[in-house]
Amino acid sequence: MSNTLKISAVLFPGFELLDLFGPLEMFGMLNGIGHPVSITLLAQGGGAVASAQGPRACADVAFGDAPAADILLVPGGQGTRALVKDGGFLAALRGLGATARILASVCTGSALLAKAGLLDGKAATSNKLAFDWATAQSARVRWIRHARWVEDGNVFTSSGVSAGIDMSLALIAHVFDEATARKVARQAEYTWHEDSADDPFATLSA
């Protein structure tokens, strides 16, 4: 891994705002504590992409021009429902995932990774309100319902929305150390839920 941690984050129509920008805020804070980070937003065709909540985010590059990434971050959101049926998107995601050192997803982003075959043989979790739908996308994943987030080798997946922040701090601890993750959480004035098995929302159901 180079001195600069390179993060690519995927945009698609209907992505969940906090799924994306919660983790990116945590990663971005590393720049202020001596760990340089570059963040690139990717979209299938580039340009501005509307979130599930309405505000748009502008992709830096299209998928085909994506730089090499240490971490590929895939958010969830309502847009994932259509994308699990989009062969072109899934093929592009598969290509991006194959070259990233670490895969990370928030919420139903794990459904996209699973459908693309990037979670085969891995343990993973997803949004609990959408858990049955997400897990139906692949039987080749060891789905774990009771987990705030799951780490399996180079794959990190989180439960719904805000859980992505906890997962991103765990990922920072994985790449650097726990002291660095706690320093980021402190700067963000965020109480990090450090126990990945402490999942108060595991029993939620749609």
C-alpha positions in Angstrom: 0.0 0.0 0.0 1.4 3.4 -0.9 1.8 6.3 1.5 -1.5 7.7 0.4 -4.6 5.6 1.1 -6.6 5.6 -2.1 -10.3 5.2 -1.6 -12.9 4.9 -4.4 -16.6 5.2 -3.6 -19.4 4.1 -5.9 -22.3 6.4 -6.8 -25.5 5.2 -8.4 -29.1 6.6 -8.6 -30.8 6.2 -5.3 -27.7 5.8 -3.1 -28.2 6.5 0.6 -26.4 9.8 1.7 -25.1 8.7 5.1 -24.0 5.3 3.7 -21.6 7.1 1.5 -20.6 10.3 3.3 -20.5 9.0 6.9 -17.6 6.6 6.1 -16.0 9.2 3.8 -16.0 11.8 6.6 -14.1 9.3 8.8 -11.6 8.4 6.1 -11.1 12.1 5.2 -10.2 13.0 8.7 -7.1 10.9 8.4 -5.6 13.7 6.3 -5.5 15.9 9.4 -3.6 13.4 11.6 -0.7 12.5 9.4 -2.2 9.8 7.2 -2.8 11.1 3.6 -5.9 9.9 1.9 -7.3 10.5 -1.6 -11.0 10.0 -2.2 -12.5 9.5 -5.7 -16.2 9.3 -6.5 -17.1 6.9 -9.3 -20.3 6.5 -11.3 -21.1 4.2 -14.2 -21.3 7.1 -16.7 -19.7 9.8 -14.6 -21.5 13.1 -13.9 -24.0 14.1 -11.2 -26.0 11.3 -9.5 -29.1 11.8 -7.4 -29.2 10.2 -4.0 -32.3 8.5 -2.5 -32.9 11.7 -0.5 -32.6 14.0 -3.5 -29.3 15.9 -3.3 -26.9 15.0 -6.1 -23.2 14.1 -5.8 -20.8 14.5 -8.7 -18.6 11.7 -9.8 -15.0 12.5 -10.4 -14.7 9.8 -13.0 -16.7 7.1 -14.8 -16.1 3.5 -13.9 -13.9 3.0 -17.0 -11.5 5.6 -15.9 -11.4 4.6 -12.2 -7.9 4.8 -10.6 -6.5 1.8 -8.7 -7.9 1.8 -5.2 -6.8 0.5 -1.8 -10.5 0.5 -0.6 -13.6 0.3 -2.8 -16.7 1.5 -0.9 -20.2 0.6 -2.0 -23.1 2.3 -0.3 -26.7 1.0 -0.2 -30.0 2.7 -0.8 -33.2 2.2 -2.8 -31.2 2.2 -6.0 -29.7 -1.2 -5.2 -33.1 -2.8 -6.0 -32.8 -2.1 -9.7 -29.0 -2.6 -9.9 -29.0 -6.2 -8.9 -30.8 -6.8 -12.2 -28.3 -4.6 -14.2 -25.8 -6.9 -15.8 -23.6 -4.0 -17.1 -23.4 -2.4 -13.7 -22.6 -5.7 -12.0 -19.9 -6.5 -14.5 -18.3 -3.1 -14.0 -18.5 -3.5 -10.2 -16.9 -6.9 -10.5 -14.0 -5.4 -12.3 -13.5 -2.6 -9.8 -13.7 -5.1 -6.9 -11.2 -7.4 -8.4 -8.5 -4.8 -8.4 -9.2 -3.2 -5.0 -7.2 -4.3 -2.0 -10.2 -4.0 0.4 -13.9 -4.2 -0.3 -16.3 -2.3 1.9 -20.1 -1.9 1.8 -22.7 -0.2 3.9 -26.3 -1.3 4.2 -27.6 -3.0 1.0 -24.4 -2.3 -0.8 -23.5 -5.8 0.3 -26.3 -7.1 -1.9 -24.6 -5.6 -4.9 -21.2 -7.1 -4.0 -22.9 -10.4 -3.4 -24.8 -10.3 -6.8 -21.5 -9.5 -8.5 -19.9 -12.6 -7.0 -17.5 -10.5 -4.9 -18.6 -12.0 -1.6 -18.5 -15.7 -2.6 -17.3 -17.7 0.4 -17.2 -14.7 2.7 -19.1 -13.8 5.8 -21.1 -10.6 5.5 -24.1 -8.7 6.8 -26.5 -6.1 5.6 -29.3 -3.7 6.5 -31.7 -5.6 8.9 -34.9 -4.1 7.5 -33.8 -5.3 4.1 -32.0 -8.4 5.3 -34.2 -11.0 3.6 -34.0 -9.3 0.3 -30.3 -8.6 0.5 -29.4 -12.2 1.5 -31.6 -13.6 -1.4 -29.1 -12.1 -3.8 -26.6 -14.9 -3.3 -26.5 -18.2 -1.5 -22.7 -18.3 -1.8 -22.3 -15.9 1.1 -22.3 -16.7 4.8 -24.8 -14.1 5.9 -24.7 -13.0 9.5 -27.8 -11.3 10.8 -26.6 -10.4 14.3 -23.7 -8.0 13.5 -23.1 -4.3 13.4 -20.5 -5.0 10.9 -18.5 -8.1 9.7 -14.9 -8.3 8.8 -13.7 -11.3 6.7 -10.2 -11.0 5.4 -10.2 -8.1 3.0 -14.0 -7.6 3.0 -15.9 -5.3 5.4 -19.7 -5.1 5.3 -22.0 -3.2 7.7 -25.6 -3.2 8.7 -27.8 -0.2 7.9 -26.9 3.4 7.3 -25.2 4.7 10.5 -23.5 1.3 11.0 -21.2 2.3 8.1 -19.5 4.8 10.4 -18.6 2.2 12.9 -17.4 -0.1 10.2 -15.2 2.6 8.6 -13.6 3.2 12.0 -12.9 -0.6 12.3 -11.4 -0.5 8.8 -9.2 2.4 9.8 -8.1 0.3 12.8 -7.4 -2.6 10.4 -5.3 -0.4 8.0 -3.5 1.6 10.8 -4.3 0.8 14.4 -7.0 1.2 17.0 -5.4 4.4 18.4 -5.8 6.0 15.0 -9.4 5.0 14.7 -10.2 6.3 18.2 -8.5 9.6 17.4 -10.6 10.0 14.2 -13.8 9.2 16.2 -12.8 11.7 18.9 -12.2 14.4 16.2 -15.6 13.7 14.8 -17.2 13.8 18.3 -18.6 10.4 17.6 -19.0 7.5 20.0 -17.6 4.5 18.2 -19.4 1.2 18.8 -16.3 -0.9 18.8 -18.0 -4.3 19.4 -19.1 -5.5 15.9 -21.4 -8.1 17.6 -23.3 -5.5 19.5 -26.2 -5.1 17.1 -29.3 -3.7 18.8 -31.2 -3.7 15.4 -30.6 -7.4 14.6 -34.2 -8.3 15.2 -35.7 -5.7 13.0 -37.8 -7.0 10.1 -39.4 -5.5 7.1 
